[in-house]
Amino acid sequence: MLFTEARGRAVMDLTTAETLGTVAACTVAPSPARVAGLRLKTRGRGHYTLPWDDVGSFGQDEIAVEGAGRILDEKDIEPDSPSHAVHDPIGKPVLTEAGLRKGTVIDVDFDEESGRITRLLTADEQFSGDELLGVGSYAVVVAVPQ
């Protein structure tokens, strides 16, 4: 599934059957490349994240979670945590470990069951999730393909 396809998907609390928000973006972690968190758009003020480990199920129409307490206020997430907003790759330049710019991330392909990143997509290229070395505030860094 692509991040752009997950955007807008409702997150539902299984204990109350209430919608807690919708997916606005995703954060990723390297080694192995995986979805670390789902950034949510909610009715209230503030920014919230559902850590991937707390996703109960990722369905075709909704994402289920066991209780609203699983959702974290982003101001309480440390910047070095893979769930932090700084680790959202969309719109960031892709740099090789040698410093060569390879475009800008426009989408990320992932497995909705495991959260494993399969591909990073730019307008002209795609990179295997296995090549992902890191995502920071400025760029996404990938290994130079062999």
Secondary structure, 3 states (H helix, E strand, C coil): CEHHHHCCCEEEECCCCEEEEEEEEEEEECCCCEEEEEEEECCCCCCEEEEHHHEEEECCCEEEECCHHHCEEHHHCCCCCCCCHHHCCCCCEEEECCCCEEEECCEEEECCCCCEEEEEECCCCEEEHHHEEEECCCCEEECCCC
